[in-house]
Amino acid sequence: MLLAVGATVVSIPASASVGATVGPVEGAHGTVLADTPAWYSGAVSVLLALQGIAALAGLAGLVLGIVAATRRQVGAGVTAIVIATLAPLVSFGVFLAMVLGSVCCVA
């Protein structure tokens, strides 16, 4: 369950920070990530790498939750399954909301 919670705690702020800044920065510098300043593309690359690590941790949390649910730890197992399943959806929703919010304010 801790892997699923940790993945959620890392993924959602990373999605929010990239989503909130991608519109204004690309609007000012170009439509491709390579056109943005080096510091920004480096920061986005690090945050996307964190997203990949969080995805792997969430997948491991999902597998461990399934194993726990089948081995008499139903409460913790089901909680881990629910968190590991909902975290990517919430993270993508936050990213999408931040991107749409930042794009509508720039245009």
DSSP file (Angstrom, degrees, kcal/mol; ACC not computed):
  #  RESIDUE AA STRUCTURE BP1 BP2  ACC     N-H-->O    O-->H-N    N-H-->O    O-->H-N    TCO  KAPPA ALPHA  PHI   PSI    X-CA   Y-CA   Z-CA
    1    1 A M     >        0   0    0      0, 0.0     4,-2.3     0, 0.0     5,-0.2   0.000 360.0 360.0 360.0 -33.4    0.0    0.0    0.0
    2    2 A L  H  >  +     0   0    0      1,-0.2     4,-2.8     2,-0.2     5,-0.2   0.860 360.0  54.1 -65.3 -34.4    2.9    2.3    0.7
    3    3 A L  H  > S+     0   0    0      2,-0.2     4,-2.5     1,-0.2    -1,-0.2   0.919 109.6  47.4 -63.9 -42.2    4.1    2.0   -2.9
    4    4 A A  H  > S+     0   0    0      2,-0.2     4,-1.8     1,-0.2    -2,-0.2   0.910 114.7  45.6 -66.0 -41.9    0.7    3.0   -4.2
    5    5 A V  H  X S+     0   0    0     -4,-2.3     4,-2.5     2,-0.2    -2,-0.2   0.916 113.2  50.4 -67.5 -42.7    0.5    6.0   -1.9
    6    6 A G  H  X S+     0   0    0     -4,-2.8     4,-1.7     1,-0.2     5,-0.2   0.899 109.4  50.8 -61.7 -41.2    4.1    7.0   -2.6
    7    7 A A  H  X S+     0   0    0     -4,-2.5     4,-2.6     1,-0.2    -1,-0.2   0.886 111.4  48.7 -63.3 -38.2    3.4    6.9   -6.4
    8    8 A T  H  X S+     0   0    0     -4,-1.8     4,-2.0     1,-0.2    -2,-0.2   0.916 109.2  51.9 -66.6 -43.5    0.3    9.0   -5.9
    9    9 A V  H  < S+     0   0    0     -4,-2.5    -1,-0.2     1,-0.2    -2,-0.2   0.821 117.7  38.8 -65.1 -31.5    2.2   11.6   -3.8
   10   10 A V  H  X S+     0   0    0     -4,-1.7     4,-1.4    -5,-0.2    -2,-0.2   0.879 115.6  50.8 -83.2 -41.1    4.9   11.9   -6.5
   11   11 A S  H  X S+     0   0    0     -4,-2.6     4,-2.5    -5,-0.2     5,-0.2   0.900 104.4  52.1 -70.7 -44.7    2.7   11.7   -9.6
   12   12 A I  H  X S+     0   0    0     -4,-2.0     4,-2.3     1,-0.2    -1,-0.2   0.930 111.7  44.0 -66.7 -46.8    0.1   14.3   -8.9
   13   13 A P  H  > S+     0   0    0      0, 0.0     4,-2.5     0, 0.0    -1,-0.2   0.881 113.6  52.9 -64.7 -33.8    2.4   17.3   -8.0
   14   14 A A  H  X S+     0   0    0     -4,-1.4     4,-2.1     2,-0.2     5,-0.3   0.925 111.1  46.4 -64.4 -42.8    4.6   16.4  -11.0
   15   15 A S  H  X S+     0   0    0     -4,-2.5     4,-2.6     1,-0.2     5,-0.2   0.901 112.9  50.3 -64.2 -40.5    1.6   16.4  -13.3
   16   16 A A  H  X S+     0   0    0     -4,-2.3     4,-2.2    -5,-0.2    -2,-0.2   0.911 110.9  47.5 -65.5 -42.7    0.4   19.7  -11.9
   17   17 A S  H  X S+     0   0    0     -4,-2.5     4,-1.1     2,-0.2    -1,-0.2   0.897 116.4  42.5 -70.6 -38.5    3.7   21.5  -12.2
   18   18 A V  H  X S+     0   0    0     -4,-2.1     4,-2.0    -5,-0.2     3,-0.3   0.931 115.9  49.6 -69.6 -44.3    4.2   20.4  -15.8
   19   19 A G  H  X S+     0   0    0     -4,-2.6     4,-0.6    -5,-0.3    83,-0.3   0.856 110.3  49.8 -63.6 -35.6    0.6   21.0  -16.8
   20   20 A A  H  < S+     0   0    0     -4,-2.2    -1,-0.2    -5,-0.2    -2,-0.2   0.787 119.8  35.1 -74.7 -26.8    0.6   24.5  -15.3
   21   21 A T  H  X S+     0   0    0     -4,-1.1     4,-2.0    -3,-0.3     5,-0.3   0.653  96.8  78.1-103.7 -16.1    3.7   25.7  -17.0
   22   22 A V  H  X S+     0   0    0     -4,-2.0     4,-2.1     1,-0.2     5,-0.3   0.894  94.2  50.0 -65.7 -39.8    3.7   24.0  -20.4
   23   23 A G  H  X S+     0   0    0     -4,-0.6     4,-2.2     2,-0.2    -1,-0.2   0.969 114.4  40.1 -64.4 -55.4    1.2   26.3  -22.0
   24   24 A P  H  > S+     0   0    0      0, 0.0     4,-1.6     0, 0.0    -2,-0.2   0.901 118.2  47.5 -63.0 -40.4    2.8   29.7  -21.0
   25   25 A V  H  X S+     0   0    0     -4,-2.0     4,-1.8     1,-0.2     5,-0.3   0.935 116.3  42.2 -68.9 -45.2    6.4   28.5  -21.7
   26   26 A E  H  X S+     0   0    0     -4,-2.1     4,-2.2    -5,-0.3    -1,-0.2   0.823 111.8  56.7 -71.6 -28.4    5.6   26.9  -25.0
   27   27 A G  H  < S+     0   0    0     -4,-2.2    -1,-0.2    -5,-0.3    -2,-0.2   0.850 113.2  40.6 -66.5 -33.3    3.5   29.9  -25.9
   28   28 A A  H  < S+     0   0    0     -4,-1.6    -2,-0.2    -5,-0.2    -1,-0.2   0.775 130.8  23.5 -84.5 -27.9    6.4   32.2  -25.3
   29   29 A H  H  < S-     0   0    0     -4,-1.8     2,-0.2     1,-0.4    -3,-0.2   0.677 119.2 -64.7-116.9 -21.5    9.1   30.1  -26.9
   30   30 A G     <  -     0   0    0     -4,-2.2    -1,-0.4    -5,-0.3    -2,-0.1  -0.803  43.7 -90.4 148.1 169.2    7.6   27.7  -29.4
   31   31 A T  S    S+     0   0    0     -2,-0.2     2,-0.4    -4,-0.1    -5,-0.1   0.477  99.4  72.5 -92.5  -1.8    5.3   24.8  -29.7
   32   32 A V  S >> S-     0   0    0     -6,-0.1     3,-1.7     1,-0.1     4,-0.5  -0.886  81.3-127.4-114.4 144.9    8.0   22.1  -29.3
   33   33 A L  G >4 S+     0   0    0     -2,-0.4     3,-1.0     1,-0.3     8,-0.1   0.819 110.0  62.1 -59.4 -30.1    9.7   21.2  -26.1
   34   34 A A  G 34 S+     0   0    0      1,-0.2    -1,-0.3     7,-0.1     7,-0.1   0.729  97.2  59.1 -68.1 -20.8   13.1   21.6  -27.8
   35   35 A D  G <4 S+     0   0    0     -3,-1.7    -1,-0.2     2,-0.0    -2,-0.2   0.643  90.0  89.8 -81.2 -14.8   12.2   25.3  -28.5
   36   36 A T  S << S-     0   0    0     -3,-1.0   -10,-0.1    -4,-0.5     5,-0.0  -0.322  95.4 -77.3 -78.6 164.2   11.9   26.0  -24.8
   37   37 A P     >  -     0   0    0      0, 0.0     4,-2.4     0, 0.0     3,-0.3  -0.200  42.1-114.6 -59.3 154.6   14.8   27.2  -22.6
   38   38 A A  H  > S+     0   0    0      1,-0.2     4,-2.2     2,-0.2     5,-0.2   0.858 114.3  55.3 -61.9 -37.3   17.2   24.5  -21.5
   39   39 A W  H  > S+     0   0    0      2,-0.2     4,-2.0     1,-0.2    -1,-0.2   0.886 110.4  46.2 -64.6 -36.9   16.4   24.8  -17.8
   40   40 A Y  H  > S+     0   0    0     -3,-0.3     4,-2.7     2,-0.2     5,-0.2   0.933 112.3  47.7 -73.1 -44.9   12.7   24.2  -18.6
   41   41 A S  H  X S+     0   0    0     -4,-2.4     4,-2.0     1,-0.2    -2,-0.2   0.867 113.1  51.1 -65.1 -32.8   13.2   21.2  -20.9
   42   42 A G  H  X S+     0   0    0     -4,-2.2     4,-2.2    -5,-0.2    -1,-0.2   0.913 110.6  48.0 -65.9 -42.8   15.5   19.8  -18.3
   43   43 A A  H  X S+     0   0    0     -4,-2.0     4,-2.4     2,-0.2    -2,-0.2   0.905 112.3  48.6 -64.6 -41.6   13.0   20.3  -15.5
   44   44 A V  H  X S+     0   0    0     -4,-2.7     4,-2.5     2,-0.2    -1,-0.2   0.894 110.0  52.6 -65.6 -39.1   10.2   18.7  -17.6
   45   45 A S  H  X S+     0   0    0     -4,-2.0     4,-2.0    -5,-0.2    -2,-0.2   0.908 110.4  47.5 -62.8 -41.6   12.5   15.8  -18.4
   46   46 A V  H  X S+     0   0    0     -4,-2.2     4,-2.2     2,-0.2    -2,-0.2   0.921 112.9  48.5 -64.9 -43.9   13.2   15.2  -14.7
   47   47 A L  H  X S+     0   0    0     -4,-2.4     4,-1.8     1,-0.2    -2,-0.2   0.872 111.3  49.7 -66.3 -36.2    9.5   15.4  -13.9
   48   48 A L  H  X S+     0   0    0     -4,-2.5     4,-1.9     2,-0.2    -1,-0.2   0.858 108.9  52.4 -70.7 -33.6    8.5   13.0  -16.6
   49   49 A A  H  X S+     0   0    0     -4,-2.0     4,-2.3     2,-0.2    -2,-0.2   0.897 108.1  51.8 -65.4 -39.1   11.2   10.6  -15.4
   50   50 A L  H  X S+     0   0    0     -4,-2.2     4,-2.8     1,-0.2    -2,-0.2   0.875 106.3  54.5 -62.1 -36.7    9.6   10.9  -11.9
   51   51 A Q  H  X S+     0   0    0     -4,-1.8     4,-2.3     2,-0.2    -1,-0.2   0.903 107.7  49.7 -62.7 -40.6    6.3   10.1  -13.6
   52   52 A G  H  X S+     0   0    0     -4,-1.9     4,-2.1     2,-0.2    -2,-0.2   0.914 112.1  47.1 -64.5 -42.5    7.8    6.9  -15.0
   53   53 A I  H  X S+     0   0    0     -4,-2.3     4,-2.5     1,-0.2    -2,-0.2   0.910 112.4  50.4 -64.2 -42.2    9.2    5.9  -11.6
   54   54 A A  H  X S+     0   0    0     -4,-2.8     4,-2.6     1,-0.2    -2,-0.2   0.871 108.2  53.4 -64.2 -36.0    5.9    6.6  -10.0
   55   55 A A  H  X S+     0   0    0     -4,-2.3     4,-2.3     2,-0.2    -1,-0.2   0.915 110.3  46.6 -65.2 -42.0    4.1    4.5  -12.7
   56   56 A L  H  X S+     0   0    0     -4,-2.1     4,-2.4     2,-0.2    -2,-0.2   0.905 113.3  48.8 -66.1 -40.5    6.4    1.6  -11.9
   57   57 A A  H  X S+     0   0    0     -4,-2.5     4,-2.5     2,-0.2    -2,-0.2   0.897 111.5  50.2 -65.4 -39.3    5.9    2.0   -8.2
   58   58 A G  H  X S+     0   0    0     -4,-2.6     4,-2.2     2,-0.2    -2,-0.2   0.889 109.9  50.2 -65.2 -38.9    2.2    2.2   -8.7
   59   59 A L  H  X S+     0   0    0     -4,-2.3     4,-2.3     2,-0.2    -2,-0.2   0.911 111.3  48.3 -64.8 -41.8    2.2   -1.0  -10.8
   60   60 A A  H  X S+     0   0    0     -4,-2.4     4,-2.7     1,-0.2    -2,-0.2   0.895 110.8  51.7 -63.9 -39.5    4.2   -2.7   -8.0
   61   61 A G  H  X S+     0   0    0     -4,-2.5     4,-2.1     2,-0.2    -2,-0.2   0.873 108.8  51.2 -63.4 -37.3    1.7   -1.5   -5.5
   62   62 A L  H  X S+     0   0    0     -4,-2.2     4,-2.1     2,-0.2    -2,-0.2   0.935 111.9  45.8 -64.7 -46.4   -1.1   -2.9   -7.6
   63   63 A V  H  X S+     0   0    0     -4,-2.3     4,-2.4     1,-0.2    -2,-0.2   0.929 114.5  47.6 -63.2 -45.3    0.5   -6.3   -7.8
   64   64 A L  H  X S+     0   0    0     -4,-2.7     4,-2.6     1,-0.2    -1,-0.2   0.846 109.8  54.2 -65.7 -32.7    1.3   -6.3   -4.1
   65   65 A G  H  X S+     0   0    0     -4,-2.1     4,-2.3     2,-0.2    -1,-0.2   0.892 108.5  48.4 -66.3 -39.4   -2.2   -5.2   -3.3
   66   66 A I  H  X S+     0   0    0     -4,-2.1     4,-1.5     2,-0.2    -2,-0.2   0.918 112.9  48.2 -65.7 -42.6   -3.6   -8.1   -5.3
   67   67 A V  H  X S+     0   0    0     -4,-2.4     4,-0.6     1,-0.2    -2,-0.2   0.922 112.6  48.5 -63.4 -42.9   -1.3  -10.5   -3.5
   68   68 A A  H ><>S+     0   0    0     -4,-2.6     5,-2.0     1,-0.2     3,-0.7   0.879 108.2  54.5 -65.2 -37.4   -2.3   -9.0   -0.1
   69   69 A A  H 3<5S+     0   0    0     -4,-2.3     3,-0.5     1,-0.2    -1,-0.2   0.815 109.6  47.6 -67.7 -28.3   -6.0   -9.3   -0.9
   70   70 A T  H 3<5S+     0   0    0     -4,-1.5    -1,-0.2     1,-0.2    -2,-0.2   0.570 106.7  59.6 -87.5  -7.6   -5.6  -13.0   -1.7
   71   71 A R  T <<5S-     0   0    0     -3,-0.7    -1,-0.2    -4,-0.6    -2,-0.1  -0.252 123.7 -86.9-117.7  45.6   -3.6  -13.7    1.5
   72   72 A R  T   5S+     0   0    0     -3,-0.5     2,-0.2     1,-0.1     3,-0.2   0.590 103.8 104.7  67.5  15.2   -6.0  -12.6    4.2
   73   73 A Q     >< +     0   0    0     -5,-2.0     4,-2.4    -6,-0.2     5,-0.2  -0.497  38.6 153.1-115.3  60.4   -5.1   -9.0    4.3
   74   74 A V  H  >  +     0   0    0      1,-0.2     4,-2.9     2,-0.2     5,-0.3   0.879  63.2  52.5 -63.2 -43.5   -8.2   -7.9    2.5
   75   75 A G  H  > S+     0   0    0      1,-0.2     4,-2.1     2,-0.2    -1,-0.2   0.950 115.4  38.6 -60.8 -52.4   -8.4   -4.3    3.8
   76   76 A A  H  > S+     0   0    0      2,-0.2     4,-2.4     1,-0.2    -1,-0.2   0.876 117.2  52.7 -66.6 -36.9   -4.9   -3.3    3.0
   77   77 A G  H  X S+     0   0    0     -4,-2.4     4,-2.3    -9,-0.2    -2,-0.2   0.931 110.9  44.4 -65.0 -46.3   -5.0   -5.1   -0.3
   78   78 A V  H  X S+     0   0    0     -4,-2.9     4,-2.6    -5,-0.2     5,-0.2   0.892 112.7  52.8 -66.7 -38.5   -8.2   -3.5   -1.5
   79   79 A T  H  X S+     0   0    0     -4,-2.1     4,-2.6    -5,-0.3     5,-0.2   0.926 110.6  47.2 -61.7 -44.5   -7.0   -0.1   -0.4
   80   80 A A  H  X S+     0   0    0     -4,-2.4     4,-2.7     1,-0.2     5,-0.2   0.895 111.9  50.7 -64.1 -39.8   -3.7   -0.6   -2.4
   81   81 A I  H  X S+     0   0    0     -4,-2.3     4,-1.6     2,-0.2    -2,-0.2   0.926 112.4  46.2 -63.5 -44.5   -5.7   -1.8   -5.4
   82   82 A V  H  X S+     0   0    0     -4,-2.6     4,-2.6     2,-0.2     5,-0.2   0.930 115.7  45.0 -65.5 -45.8   -8.0    1.2   -5.3
   83   83 A I  H  X S+     0   0    0     -4,-2.6     4,-2.4     1,-0.2    -2,-0.2   0.935 113.8  49.0 -64.4 -45.9   -5.2    3.8   -4.8
   84   84 A A  H  < S+     0   0    0     -4,-2.7    -1,-0.2    -5,-0.2    -2,-0.2   0.786 115.6  45.3 -66.3 -26.2   -3.0    2.2   -7.5
   85   85 A T  H  X S+     0   0    0     -4,-1.6     4,-0.6    -5,-0.2    -2,-0.2   0.882 118.1  40.0 -82.3 -40.8   -5.9    2.2   -9.9
   86   86 A L  H  X S+     0   0    0     -4,-2.6     4,-2.7    -5,-0.2     5,-0.3   0.782  99.2  75.0 -80.9 -27.1   -7.2    5.7   -9.3
   87   87 A A  H  X S+     0   0    0     -4,-2.4     4,-2.8    -5,-0.2     5,-0.2   0.900  96.4  46.1 -57.4 -47.5   -3.8    7.5   -9.0
   88   88 A P  H  > S+     0   0    0      0, 0.0     4,-2.5     0, 0.0    -1,-0.2   0.889 113.9  50.1 -64.2 -35.3   -3.0    7.5  -12.7
   89   89 A L  H  X S+     0   0    0     -4,-0.6     4,-2.3     2,-0.2    -2,-0.2   0.930 113.8  44.1 -66.2 -44.4   -6.5    8.7  -13.6
   90   90 A V  H  X S+     0   0    0     -4,-2.7     4,-2.6     2,-0.2     5,-0.2   0.914 113.5  51.7 -65.7 -42.4   -6.4   11.5  -11.0
   91   91 A S  H  X S+     0   0    0     -4,-2.8     4,-2.4    -5,-0.3    -2,-0.2   0.917 112.1  45.3 -61.8 -44.2   -2.8   12.5  -12.1
   92   92 A F  H  X S+     0   0    0     -4,-2.5     4,-2.8     2,-0.2    -1,-0.2   0.890 112.1  52.7 -66.8 -38.2   -3.8   12.6  -15.8
   93   93 A G  H  X S+     0   0    0     -4,-2.3     4,-2.5     2,-0.2    -2,-0.2   0.902 110.2  47.7 -62.7 -40.9   -7.0   14.6  -14.9
   94   94 A V  H  X S+     0   0    0     -4,-2.6     4,-2.4     2,-0.2    -2,-0.2   0.924 112.7  49.3 -64.5 -44.4   -4.9   17.1  -12.9
   95   95 A F  H  X S+     0   0    0     -4,-2.4     4,-2.6     1,-0.2    -2,-0.2   0.937 113.0  46.6 -59.1 -47.5   -2.4   17.4  -15.8
   96   96 A L  H  X S+     0   0    0     -4,-2.8     4,-2.7     1,-0.2     5,-0.2   0.907 112.7  49.1 -63.9 -42.8   -5.2   17.9  -18.3
   97   97 A A  H  X S+     0   0    0     -4,-2.5     4,-2.2     1,-0.2    -1,-0.2   0.894 113.1  47.3 -64.2 -39.0   -7.0   20.5  -16.1
   98   98 A M  H  X S+     0   0    0     -4,-2.4     4,-2.5     2,-0.2    -2,-0.2   0.902 112.9  48.5 -70.3 -40.0   -3.8   22.4  -15.6
   99   99 A V  H  X S+     0   0    0     -4,-2.6     4,-2.5     2,-0.2     5,-0.2   0.946 114.3  45.2 -64.0 -47.9   -2.9   22.4  -19.3
  100  100 A L  H  X S+     0   0    0     -4,-2.7     4,-2.1     1,-0.2    -2,-0.2   0.886 114.3  49.8 -64.7 -37.3   -6.3   23.5  -20.4
  101  101 A G  H  X S+     0   0    0     -4,-2.2     4,-1.1    -5,-0.2    -1,-0.2   0.892 114.0  44.2 -67.0 -39.3   -6.3   26.2  -17.7
  102  102 A S  H  X S+     0   0    0     -4,-2.5     4,-1.1   -83,-0.3    -2,-0.2   0.837 113.9  49.9 -76.1 -31.6   -2.9   27.5  -18.7
  103  103 A V  H  X S+     0   0    0     -4,-2.5     4,-2.3    -5,-0.2    -2,-0.2   0.893 108.7  50.9 -73.0 -39.3   -3.6   27.4  -22.4
  104  104 A C  H  < S+     0   0    0     -4,-2.1    -1,-0.2    -5,-0.2    -2,-0.2   0.810 111.0  49.8 -69.7 -26.1   -6.9   29.3  -22.1
  105  105 A C  H  < S+     0   0    0     -4,-1.1    -1,-0.2    -5,-0.2    -2,-0.2   0.768 113.0  46.3 -80.3 -25.5   -5.2   32.0  -20.0
  106  106 A V  H  <        0   0    0     -4,-1.1    -2,-0.2     1,-0.2    -3,-0.1   0.888 360.0 360.0 -82.3 -41.5   -2.4   32.4  -22.5
  107  107 A A     <        0   0    0     -4,-2.3    -1,-0.2    -5,-0.1    -2,-0.1   0.480 360.0 360.0 -71.5 360.0   -4.5   32.5  -25.7
